[in-house]
């Protein structure tokens, strides 16, 4: 991992590079200038990579001053510390839905290294956390759209999803990345390390902007089809449309609940329901189009990958 992404980890969380260190551990892992003493058997039990490595290792390798075997790893120390904590500290990276979502960088680091070292339950847990940041189903998308998060959330998630083959996270992550490109135009260079992600987001930008225009046009349709006698409904539709149209961000990311909350005070129930029906139809078509926009096939294929990624193997929690 390059220095830019390492800096991201260190700037977003306090990383104690002396942890984990178990005084009664029986193997020392070294990354850079940092050392981590852990339990060889527990590491092997959770990682097929380390299990196979330990089973083929000889006894004449490197040892530390206490006579314990030493394993040199070529990972960033801050990332390895985060990953090992996720393995040995069950409270650090819990996947229970009621728990706070870990930082995006923590999710990305654990997902990347659990994939690299084949720690399957952690990979699954990291994917579950990632799915809490970007919707992977229409129901989740419609329930709340996208949580308002910094742009690098989506670039980080898209980048690691490409790396570990979690294509089902990409439509929503890339869509959000495309929307952010509009106001990140002058700051795009700060995300140069995500070149492939940026290229995909740029490729989908025109489709996302057009979908936003199509959504705003629903206010004109609701105005034209308004059946009540009050002119207030029509004025409100046009007022709300004008406000969203003035934003530099495409209207695709606006949660429908937010729009309806604005309409509730001045639009009758009948006209509001008419708008909601049109917006729901738009949302279904928009969601179904995202995999195609980003060259990912269809949701059926992505759903199969998701089901495989999130299934529980025997013995996993």
ABEGO torsion letter per residue (X at the ends): XBAAAAAAAAAABBBBAAOBBBAABABBBBBEABBBBBBAAAAAAABAAAAAAAAABBAABBBBAAGBBBBBBABBAAAAAAAAAAAABAAABBABAABBBBBAAAAAAAAAAAAAAGBAAAAAAAAAAAAAABBABAAAAAAAEBBBBBAAAAAAAAAAAAAAGBAAAAAAAAAAAAAAAAAAAAAAAAAAAAAAAAAAAAAAAAAAAAAAAAAAAAAAAAAAABABABAAAAAAAAAAAAAAAABABBAAABBAAAAAAAAAAABBAAAAAAAAAAAAAAAAAAAAAAAAAAGAEBAAAAAAAAAAAABBBBGBX
